[in-house]
Amino acid sequence: MTTTEAVPASDPLTPVEWTFDPWSERPGAAGIAAIAVLAMWLLVAGARFPTLLALALGAFAGAPLLPAVIPTACRVGALGAERRGLLARHQRAWRDVRRIDDVPVGVLLSPFAERNWLDATRALTLPMPGRSRAELRERVRALWRVHERA
């Protein structure tokens, strides 16, 4: 279920939290990711590796696609931004954000002032529900602007 807590734009220091469910927001992409993970697991199982190695390879192969399958909880507040998923929690302090870009699913918080090939591994993407995406994008930018000057 996708929920968004709306807050008045007049107070930029009020934290905002929301959840992003890929199965309700992007069911096609979630289905393709689930099928891809399953196919990778079947390939690893078919290779008849030792059990421990097969489990490690399966986890390694499936981990990058987890955000496309598992719901994510996000929060932005005075200290920065946070994304919590099934196995990981990623945080980014406002002082470490140099650029915010719109991406199809939400916003990307980058530690680089200009686009960089390292954005793929170093930036934090906050997925946002489609019905409130514009409001949440503006809210993230407002919080960043307030703390960028501090």
Sequence and secondary structure as in RCSB ss.txt:
>XXXX:A:sequence
MTTTEAVPASDPLTPVEWTFDPWSERPGAAGIAAIAVLAMWLLVAGARFPTLLALALGAFAGAPLLPAVIPTACR
VGALGAERRGLLARHQRAWRDVRRIDDVPVGVLLSPFAERNWLDATRALTLPMPGRSRAELRERVRALWRVHERA
>XXXX:A:secstr
   B    TT TTS EEEEE HHHH HHHHHHHHHHHHHHHHHHHHTT  HHHHHHHHHHHHGGGGGGTS EEEE
E SSEEEEE SS EEEEEGGG  EEEEETTEEEEESSSS  TTHHHHSEEEE  GGGHHHHHHHHHHHHHHHH  
